C-alpha cells in the first residue's frame, strides 16, 4: 500500500526541515568554533576579533541551544562539537565569574568615596536626567566621558556643580572629552593622549590625585576610542598605555574608572587585571550586569564600563543604571579606602 500524497508531502517537509536545522547547527558550530580557535591563536589580532572577543559572555550562547537540540535529536557528533564550544566558553569566562568574593573585612569600617560615572555620548547638553540622578545619589566624585564644551556649559547652568568645588575637565567636541568633579580636593590634573595615524593626538585618559578622607588616591578616568576598523590600532595602543601607567605608578591606591570599550575577554583589558587591578563589578558578583547598549529595544549584552581598584581600595557596592540620552548605562559605586 502506498502512502497518501498528503502524508508523503508532510514526511518530505519534515525531512527538509530536519536537514535544514542540522545544517544551521553545523554552520553555527563551525563559525563559533573558528572564533574560539582564533581567540587562542590570534587574540585581538584584528578588528573583527576584538568585537567577537568582547562579546564572549553572550556570543557563544547559540552553541548551548545547538547542543541541547542535538542531544534531543540524537545527533551525537553535532552534540559533541557544540559541547566543545560550550566548554571553550566556560573556560574563557570562568576567571570573570569566579572573581566574586566577599567585601574585604577592612573595607567594612573604612572611609568611602561615592562614585558616579557616565558616558554621556557626545551630548550637546548635560541631560536633566543626570542632574536629577546626581542630586539623588549625592556622590563624592562624578566622572564623565564624551563630555563636550556645550555639556559643560549646561552642567554649570543646572547648578548641580554646587556640591563639587574641585574640577578636572578636558571638554572636547566629539567623543574625546572628559570631566571629573569632586567634593574632595583634586590636584595634578593631566590629559593623556595617544598618537593617531593622521598625526594628531587623541586623549584617552585624564589623571589626578584625589585627596579622600582615607588618604590620597591615584585617580584615572579612561575612555578609549571604540575598536572600529579605522581606530582599532589606537584602541590597542590606548589600553597598552593605560597598562604602562599602572606599572609606572605602581600605586596600590589606584582608582580607575570609565568606558574602556573592552571586556575581560579583550587582551588589553585582561592585562590591566594581571597588573594587579581588581574589577569592582566582578568582585561583587555582578559580572553579567551589562552596561551597553542602553535602550528599550535591545537589552545590554556587553560590559565595557568599569570601576577598577588597586589593592588598598575596594568596591563595596556597584550598580549599572539606565542612562539618559546615551547608549551607555551609568555606574554608581562605593569605594572603600584603606587608611
N, C-alpha and C positions, 0 to 999 in steps of 0.2 A: 504494500500500500504506500503510495507517495504522499508526502506532506502537502496539506493545502497551501496554495500560493501565499496567503496572508501569513501563515506560520513561517514559511521559508523566508519571507521578507523580514519578519521580526528577528529570526535567527541570524540572517545576514547582517542586519543593522546592529544587533548586539555584538556580533563578531567584529565589525568595523569599529564600533565604539571601544571595544576591548583593546584592539590593536592600536587605536589612536591614543588611548590612555597609557598604554605600555610605551609607545614612542615618546609621549610627553614625559613620562617618568624617566626614561633613559636619557633624554635630552637634558632634563633638569639635573640629573646626577652628573652628566658629562660637564656641563657648564660650571656647576658649583665645585666639582672635583678639580677642574682646571684652576679655579680661583683659589682653592685650598692649597694646591700644589705650588702655585705662584707665590702664595704667602710664605711658603717655606724656602723657596729658592730665589725669589726676587722681591723681597719685602719692600713695598712702596717704591719700587724702582722706576715706575712710570705713572703718569697721572691717573689712568683708569684704576690701577691697583690701589692707589691712595683712597679713592672713594669706596671701592669694594671692601678694603680692609676696615675702614671707619665704620662700616655697617655690619661688622661680624656678628654682633648680638642679634641681628634681625634677618640678615640676608640669607642665611643658611636654613631658616625655618621651613622652606618648602621641602627640604630633604627629609624632615620629620614626617611630613604628610606622605611623601612617596614611600618611605619605609613602612609606615603603618598600612597604607593601601596595598603595597606589595605583599606584606605578610598575610593580609586578609585574602588576597587573591592567590596566595601560594606561589608567588613568583620569587623564588628563593634567591636567585642571582641578583635580581634587582633590589630585593630587600637587603642583601649583604652589601651591595655597592652603596646604597643610600645610608646604610648603617655606618659605613666608613666615613661618610661626610658628616653624619651626626657626631661621631666620635671626634673627628677633627675639630668641629665647632666647640665641643665641650673642652677639648684641650686648649683651644685658643682663648676661651672666655673664663676658664677656671681661675686664673690669678685675680681677675677683677671681682668675680663673685665671691671668691674666698677671702677677699681683703676685709670683709666685715669683721669688726672687733668691738669690744666694749669701750666706752669712753675711758681714757686713762684715769686712774684714781686721782692723780694730782690735779687734773683738769676740773674736777667737781668743785673745788674750792678756790680756783684761780680767778683772777680778773679776766674780763672778756671784752672782745671787740664785736660789736654787732655790724655785720657787713650786708650791703645791698648792692648787687651787681646786675647791670643790664646792658645788652647790646641794643641800642635804640634805633638801629637800622637806617643810618644816614638821614634821620628825620630833620625836616626844616624847622621844627619847633619841638620843644620838650613837651611830651604828651601830658595832658592833665591827669591821666590815669596814673602816671608815675609820681606826679606831685602828691596825689592822694595816698598812694601806696607808701611813699617815703614818710609822709606825715603819720600814717597809721603804724608803720613798723618802727619808726624812730631809731634808725641805725646810727652808729657812730661814724661809719665810713660808707660813702657812696662811690662806686666806681662805674664808669660808663664808657662803652666803646661805640665807634662810628658816630662820634659826637661832633656836630658841626657848629660853626660860629652862630648860626641862627638859633640852634637849640640852646646854646649858651645864653644868648640874649633872652629867650623866652623863659629859661630856667631862672635867671636873675629876676625877671619881671614877676614871676609867680610868687616870689617871697620865700620859697622853700629853702633857700640858702641861708636863711637867718640863723639856723642852728649849726652852720658849718663855717666857722671863721677861717679855716685853713684850706687852701686850694692848690692843686697842681693840675693845670689844664693845658692841653695842646689841641684845642679845637681845630678842625680842618674840614674843608669841603671834600665830600666823598666818604669813603669807608675807613679813613686812616686817622680820624680824630679820637682823642682821649680826654677824660676828665676824672679827677679824684677830688672829692671834697670831704672834709673830716672835722669832727669835733675835737680831735686831738691834733697836736702840732705836727705839721709836715715840713721836713727840711730836705735839702739836696735834690730838688725836683730835676729830673733829667729825661730827655727824649732819646730813645734808641732807634736807629734806622738800619735798614739793610739795603744794599745797592741793587737796584732794579736793572734789568737788561738794557733798558733805554738810557742808562747813565744817571738816573735820578734816585735819590734816597727816599725810601718808604718807611715811615715809622711802624714799628711792630710792638713797641713796649715803652711805657714810661715807668720810672722808678723814683722812689723817695724813701726817707726814713720816717716811720710813723712812731711818735712818742706816746705809746699807750701807757695806762696806769701800771702795767706789769713790767714796763721797760721798753727800750727801743725795738722796733720791728722793721726788718728789711722788707719793704713793700714793692711788689711788681704788678703792674697791670698790663696784660698781654692781649694783643689781637693780631693774629697772623692773617694775611690775605687768604681767601679761600683757595683751595688747590684746583683752580680751573686750569685748562690746558695752557693758557697764557701766563699763569702765575705760579705753577706748582713748584718750579725751582726756587722761587723766592719764598714760598711756603716752607720748603725743606730747610733753606738757609736760615729763616727766621727761627724755626724751632731749634735748630742747631745752635744759634746764637743765644737763645734763651737758656739752653742747657749749659753752654760755656759760662754764662753769667752765674749760674748756680755753683759751678765748680770754682769760679774766680772768687766769689764772696765766701763760699764755704761757711754759710751762716745757718745755724740751727734755728734762728728766729726769723725765718723767711716766710712771708705770706704772699702767694702768687695767685692772682685772680684773673679771670677773663674768658674771652672767646678764643680758644686755641684752634678752632676749625679742625680738631683732631680728637680721636678717642683713644682708649687704651690699646687698640689694635693697630695704631699707626706707630711706625718705628720711632719717629722723633719725639712723640709724646711718651712712649714707653721709656725712652732714655731719661726723661725727667724723673720718672718714678724710680728708675735704677740709680739715679743720682742722689736719692735719699728723701725725695719729697713724697708726701702722703696725700692721696686723693680723698678729700673730705667726704664726698658722697659715697664712694665705695667703702670707706672705713665705717660709715654709719649705716651700711646695709642698703644704700639707695642707688646701687649701680645701674638699675634698669629704670630709674627716673629720668627720662629723656628730656632734652632741652630744645631740640629742633626737629621739625618746624613747629611754629606756634600758630595754630589755626583750628577752625572748627571742622574742616573737611577731612584733612589728613592728620591723624594723630602723630605726636612726636615719635620719631623712631631712631634717633641717634643722640648721644650725649657728647656735645662738643664744648660746653661751657663748664668751667671747673673752678674749684677753690682748692689750692694745694698748700700744704704747710710743711715747714721743717720740723725737726724732732722736738723742739721746745715750744711748739704751738700745736693745738689740736682743735679740729672742728668738732663741736659738741652737738650742734643741730644744723641741719641744712634742708632747704626745700626749693623746688623749682615751681614757679607760679606763672600763669598766663601773662604774657607781655602785652603792651599797648602800642598798636601801630607798627609792629615789628614782627619778623619771622622767628624771633627767639623768645623763649620763656626766660624770665629773670630769676636770679638766685637770691635767697636770703640765707644768711649763715651766722652762727655764733661761734667765735674763735677764742679759745682759752689761751692765755699767755702764761707760760711757766716763769715765775718770778726768779 
